[in-house]
Structure formats: C-alpha cells, structure tokens
Amino acid sequence: QVQLAESGGGLVQAGGSLRLSCAASGRAFSTTAMAWFRQAPGKEREFVAALSWSGASTFYSDSVKGRFTASRDNAKNTVFLQMNSLKPEDTAVYYCAATKILTTQTMGVMSDYDYWGQGTQVTVSS
C-alpha cells in the first residue's frame, strides 16, 4: 500500500517557477515508478512526466519538455516536479501517481497507476 500527498502548488505569474512535492508512505516506494498528471478545468486528466523507480529514466509530455524536471529522493520517499517558465495553460490540479510497472507504451495511461494523491492546485496568471 502506498499513500501519496502532493504539496507546493499555488499562484504564480507567467514565466515564474514552482516546485511540487509528492510525499509517499509505504516501504515499497523505492521500487515504485512514479508519475505526474494534471487536470485543467473542463478537461481530461493528462500525463505530464514519469520517473523510473531509481529516477535514472524520466519521460515528459511534449507540452512540458524542456520546462519541467521530475526527480525523486528515495531516502525521503519524495518525488518532485520542478516547473519553470510556467504558462497560463499550465494551470491545473497536479496529481502524483504510483505504479509497479512503468512502460513507455503505457506510462500515460491512468488505469496503469495503482495509487493517486489528492492533487495540488497550480494557477498561472498572465
């Protein structure tokens, strides 16, 4: 069992930065792949980034590539999402998710993730 709790969201101006954190409980965290998704008002939840269990492999959606960086600290059971050069279209609720098996073919599929956090709101003003 893994429980996830996101934090670090807030209001920021366009061009600014935020760093989200996702704290995980459970002994299996260090062997669990993690991902970030987001959901804007009136839109479906979409994939943002994923990390392998070690953090050595990371994957990003085209919309955030080059601006967002995902990382993890397994000693602290925490995953991070550093978001730079934020745009108004990045406004959404951001969720972290956990899965035992991460594949490049299915990393964007919500149903492949076993655990989800409650989300944290990110609002980017223009």
Contacts in CASP RR format, 6 or more apart in sequence:
PFRMAT RR
TARGET T0000
AUTHOR 0000-0000-0000
METHOD contacts of the structure
MODEL  1
QVQLAESGGGLVQAGGSLRLSCAASGRAFSTTAMAWFRQAPGKEREFVAA
LSWSGASTFYSDSVKGRFTASRDNAKNTVFLQMNSLKPEDTAVYYCAATK
ILTTQTMGVMSDYDYWGQGTQVTVSS
1 26 0 8 1.000
1 115 0 8 1.000
2 24 0 8 1.000
2 25 0 8 1.000
2 26 0 8 1.000
2 28 0 8 1.000
2 29 0 8 1.000
2 32 0 8 1.000
2 98 0 8 1.000
2 114 0 8 1.000
2 115 0 8 1.000
3 24 0 8 1.000
3 25 0 8 1.000
3 26 0 8 1.000
3 115 0 8 1.000
3 117 0 8 1.000
4 22 0 8 1.000
4 23 0 8 1.000
4 24 0 8 1.000
4 96 0 8 1.000
4 97 0 8 1.000
4 98 0 8 1.000
4 115 0 8 1.000
4 116 0 8 1.000
4 117 0 8 1.000
5 22 0 8 1.000
5 23 0 8 1.000
5 24 0 8 1.000
5 117 0 8 1.000
5 118 0 8 1.000
6 20 0 8 1.000
6 21 0 8 1.000
6 22 0 8 1.000
6 94 0 8 1.000
6 95 0 8 1.000
6 96 0 8 1.000
6 117 0 8 1.000
6 118 0 8 1.000
6 119 0 8 1.000
6 120 0 8 1.000
7 20 0 8 1.000
7 21 0 8 1.000
7 22 0 8 1.000
7 23 0 8 1.000
7 120 0 8 1.000
8 18 0 8 1.000
8 19 0 8 1.000
8 20 0 8 1.000
8 21 0 8 1.000
8 120 0 8 1.000
9 18 0 8 1.000
9 20 0 8 1.000
9 94 0 8 1.000
9 120 0 8 1.000
9 121 0 8 1.000
9 122 0 8 1.000
10 18 0 8 1.000
10 120 0 8 1.000
10 121 0 8 1.000
10 122 0 8 1.000
10 123 0 8 1.000
11 123 0 8 1.000
11 124 0 8 1.000
11 125 0 8 1.000
12 18 0 8 1.000
12 86 0 8 1.000
12 122 0 8 1.000
12 123 0 8 1.000
12 124 0 8 1.000
12 125 0 8 1.000
13 124 0 8 1.000
13 125 0 8 1.000
14 86 0 8 1.000
14 87 0 8 1.000
14 88 0 8 1.000
14 124 0 8 1.000
14 125 0 8 1.000
14 126 0 8 1.000
15 84 0 8 1.000
15 85 0 8 1.000
15 86 0 8 1.000
15 87 0 8 1.000
15 124 0 8 1.000
16 84 0 8 1.000
16 85 0 8 1.000
16 86 0 8 1.000
16 124 0 8 1.000
17 82 0 8 1.000
17 83 0 8 1.000
17 84 0 8 1.000
17 85 0 8 1.000
17 86 0 8 1.000
18 83 0 8 1.000
18 86 0 8 1.000
18 122 0 8 1.000
19 80 0 8 1.000
19 81 0 8 1.000
19 82 0 8 1.000
19 83 0 8 1.000
20 36 0 8 1.000
20 80 0 8 1.000
20 81 0 8 1.000
20 83 0 8 1.000
20 94 0 8 1.000
20 96 0 8 1.000
20 120 0 8 1.000
20 122 0 8 1.000
21 78 0 8 1.000
21 79 0 8 1.000
21 80 0 8 1.000
22 34 0 8 1.000
22 36 0 8 1.000
22 78 0 8 1.000
22 79 0 8 1.000
22 80 0 8 1.000
22 81 0 8 1.000
22 96 0 8 1.000
22 117 0 8 1.000
23 77 0 8 1.000
23 78 0 8 1.000
24 32 0 8 1.000
24 34 0 8 1.000
24 77 0 8 1.000
24 78 0 8 1.000
24 79 0 8 1.000
24 98 0 8 1.000
25 77 0 8 1.000
26 77 0 8 1.000
28 100 0 8 1.000
29 74 0 8 1.000
29 77 0 8 1.000
29 98 0 8 1.000
30 53 0 8 1.000
30 74 0 8 1.000
30 77 0 8 1.000
31 53 0 8 1.000
31 100 0 8 1.000
32 53 0 8 1.000
32 98 0 8 1.000
32 99 0 8 1.000
32 100 0 8 1.000
33 50 0 8 1.000
33 51 0 8 1.000
33 52 0 8 1.000
33 53 0 8 1.000
33 98 0 8 1.000
33 99 0 8 1.000
33 100 0 8 1.000
33 101 0 8 1.000
33 102 0 8 1.000
34 50 0 8 1.000
34 51 0 8 1.000
34 70 0 8 1.000
34 72 0 8 1.000
34 79 0 8 1.000
34 96 0 8 1.000
34 97 0 8 1.000
34 98 0 8 1.000
34 99 0 8 1.000
35 47 0 8 1.000
35 48 0 8 1.000
35 49 0 8 1.000
35 50 0 8 1.000
35 51 0 8 1.000
35 96 0 8 1.000
35 97 0 8 1.000
35 98 0 8 1.000
35 99 0 8 1.000
35 102 0 8 1.000
35 107 0 8 1.000
35 108 0 8 1.000
35 113 0 8 1.000
36 48 0 8 1.000
36 49 0 8 1.000
36 50 0 8 1.000
36 70 0 8 1.000
36 79 0 8 1.000
36 81 0 8 1.000
36 94 0 8 1.000
36 95 0 8 1.000
36 96 0 8 1.000
36 97 0 8 1.000
37 45 0 8 1.000
37 46 0 8 1.000
37 47 0 8 1.000
37 48 0 8 1.000
37 94 0 8 1.000
37 95 0 8 1.000
37 96 0 8 1.000
37 97 0 8 1.000
37 108 0 8 1.000
37 110 0 8 1.000
38 45 0 8 1.000
38 46 0 8 1.000
38 48 0 8 1.000
38 90 0 8 1.000
38 92 0 8 1.000
38 93 0 8 1.000
38 94 0 8 1.000
38 95 0 8 1.000
38 122 0 8 1.000
39 45 0 8 1.000
39 46 0 8 1.000
39 92 0 8 1.000
39 93 0 8 1.000
39 95 0 8 1.000
40 89 0 8 1.000
40 91 0 8 1.000
40 92 0 8 1.000
41 92 0 8 1.000
43 92 0 8 1.000
45 95 0 8 1.000
45 110 0 8 1.000
46 61 0 8 1.000
47 61 0 8 1.000
47 107 0 8 1.000
47 108 0 8 1.000
48 60 0 8 1.000
48 61 0 8 1.000
48 64 0 8 1.000
48 68 0 8 1.000
48 81 0 8 1.000
48 94 0 8 1.000
49 58 0 8 1.000
49 59 0 8 1.000
49 60 0 8 1.000
49 61 0 8 1.000
49 64 0 8 1.000
49 68 0 8 1.000
49 70 0 8 1.000
49 81 0 8 1.000
50 58 0 8 1.000
50 59 0 8 1.000
50 70 0 8 1.000
50 102 0 8 1.000
50 107 0 8 1.000
50 108 0 8 1.000
51 57 0 8 1.000
51 58 0 8 1.000
51 59 0 8 1.000
51 70 0 8 1.000
51 71 0 8 1.000
51 72 0 8 1.000
51 79 0 8 1.000
52 58 0 8 1.000
52 102 0 8 1.000
53 74 0 8 1.000
53 102 0 8 1.000
54 74 0 8 1.000
55 71 0 8 1.000
55 72 0 8 1.000
58 69 0 8 1.000
58 70 0 8 1.000
58 71 0 8 1.000
59 104 0 8 1.000
59 107 0 8 1.000
60 66 0 8 1.000
60 68 0 8 1.000
60 70 0 8 1.000
63 89 0 8 1.000
64 83 0 8 1.000
64 90 0 8 1.000
67 83 0 8 1.000
67 84 0 8 1.000
67 85 0 8 1.000
67 86 0 8 1.000
68 81 0 8 1.000
68 82 0 8 1.000
68 83 0 8 1.000
68 84 0 8 1.000
69 81 0 8 1.000
69 82 0 8 1.000
69 84 0 8 1.000
70 79 0 8 1.000
70 80 0 8 1.000
70 81 0 8 1.000
70 82 0 8 1.000
71 79 0 8 1.000
71 80 0 8 1.000
71 82 0 8 1.000
72 78 0 8 1.000
72 79 0 8 1.000
72 80 0 8 1.000
73 80 0 8 1.000
79 96 0 8 1.000
81 94 0 8 1.000
81 96 0 8 1.000
83 90 0 8 1.000
83 122 0 8 1.000
86 122 0 8 1.000
86 124 0 8 1.000
87 124 0 8 1.000
88 124 0 8 1.000
88 125 0 8 1.000
88 126 0 8 1.000
89 124 0 8 1.000
90 122 0 8 1.000
90 124 0 8 1.000
91 122 0 8 1.000
91 123 0 8 1.000
91 124 0 8 1.000
92 121 0 8 1.000
92 122 0 8 1.000
93 119 0 8 1.000
93 120 0 8 1.000
93 121 0 8 1.000
93 122 0 8 1.000
94 119 0 8 1.000
94 120 0 8 1.000
94 121 0 8 1.000
94 122 0 8 1.000
95 116 0 8 1.000
95 117 0 8 1.000
95 118 0 8 1.000
95 119 0 8 1.000
96 116 0 8 1.000
96 117 0 8 1.000
96 119 0 8 1.000
97 110 0 8 1.000
97 113 0 8 1.000
97 115 0 8 1.000
97 116 0 8 1.000
97 117 0 8 1.000
98 113 0 8 1.000
98 114 0 8 1.000
98 115 0 8 1.000
98 116 0 8 1.000
99 112 0 8 1.000
99 113 0 8 1.000
99 114 0 8 1.000
99 115 0 8 1.000
100 114 0 8 1.000
101 112 0 8 1.000
106 112 0 8 1.000
END
